[in-house]
């Protein structure tokens, strides 16, 4: 039997900015204002940015440093603003190489990736200094005749880069490490998709794309996150006589917010069913003017979480969770061919709906599944997890040392429930 190796981890107090507020940040393209709203009530809070006039903002994201980065179409630059006060900091990317920049994301490597519609290329910049690194991916590599009109990009759960082609109404996939073209992930016009504007992987792991022609389905389309096959028109906006632009799921995935251009507004949909809830900002006195970019306040658009393999109560099945006692639940994050559990930062791992932290910040590194590699085993107190009677699954989230988000889940059977 292998000797268990316990690693005591010291908790280091962080000075990072706390972005616990549930706010939406919407960019007006016509007047360059960044408007902030309460994500729960829709109430207008303030004009967030100040100190440097934006001219045609097209993409925005909060970086790992907590600051706001905006692609400014009027100057072909990336501007940086204080993530707490909204005050202008600097021109982070001077943009001498940029022709027509649109969306911006931070990649798994911590660097900035910008979709340049002007020449169908993705340019990479140092995430700390803003220095140009290289042309990471090229539309020409896809071998498609005609313009792609690359507008948006995102990194998927598989770590690869997905580019949205406005001209071809398709999604292209590139290797997330080398930038090499892989395939056409969503075929042109699949499911009736037209004039696509934004794409994100949703809480369910599927790919969501906003768009729609003037005649036909209009809204947010859903595609299988593994195969790229069309699933459905998840959220329809056809009754609002406008085109959907950027969109974002709420922090807990319960809501989907979609910017509508035409009759300017932001619609709210059920994040699970796609059913329309309301015209979220209709009565906010928000003064929207050609809104386009939308993001959750303080949340980086770096990339969606990488799916990891989780084993609750290793070597035991079914995974019974006794809610009648002070049970300690062991949970393993397994190393696989595509993920190394040794890269996980144990201090960031949370388990259950209440986000329980591991007991005493102790992590046990060993070969849990006996396949010859090292896995991460953590221990959680049942009472802190939020697991309820009747739950059939429990989930885990966290980050790697490099800041990559991870998530995973495993089946459970609750016992000891009061009748």
Secondary structure, DSSP 8 states (H G I E B T S, - for coil): ----EEEE------------S-EEEEEETTT--EEEEETTT--EEEE--BSS--SSEEEEEE-TTS-EEEEETTTTEEEEE-TTT-BEEEEEE--TT-SSEEEEEE-TTS-EEEEETTTTEEEEE-TTT--EEEEEEEGGGG--SS---EEEEEE-TTS-EEEEETTTTEEEEE-TTT--EEEEEE-TTGGG--S--EEEE-TTS-EEEEE--SSS--EEEEE-TTT--EEEEEEE-GGGTSEEEEEEE-TTSSEEEEEEETTTEEEEEETTT--EEEETTTTS----SSEEEEEETT---S---EE-EEEETTT-SS-EEETTS--EEEEEEE--SS--GGGEEEEEEEETTTTEE-GGGEEEEE-TTSSSS-EEEEEEEGGGT---TT--EEEEEEEETT--EEEEEEE-EEES---
